[in-house]
Amino acid sequence: MSTPGIIAATFGWDQSEVKDYRYQDTRTSQAIYAVGDRYFAVGKRAPKDVVGGPWRPHADQVFAQRENTILWVSEAS
């Protein structure tokens, strides 16, 4: 499952909708998605890009764990 797929499954959204929220495509070292006042990323390690506040694991890891990864969240500052 792709990064947008994990985010979409976690929140019950359509994967194509999530792709529309890609944050500054090509300007971050890993794909980050901005939804409302939060930023989301997927990976085994927290993104190194400073976007919003500190990165922390999201409370709901069900779909990320199925893919052996972590869903990260950062609050807008």
Beta strands, then each sheet from edge to edge (+ up, - down):
strand 1: 33-35
strand 2: 38-42
strand 3: 56-57
strand 4: 71-75
sheet 1: 1+ 2- 4+ 3-
end
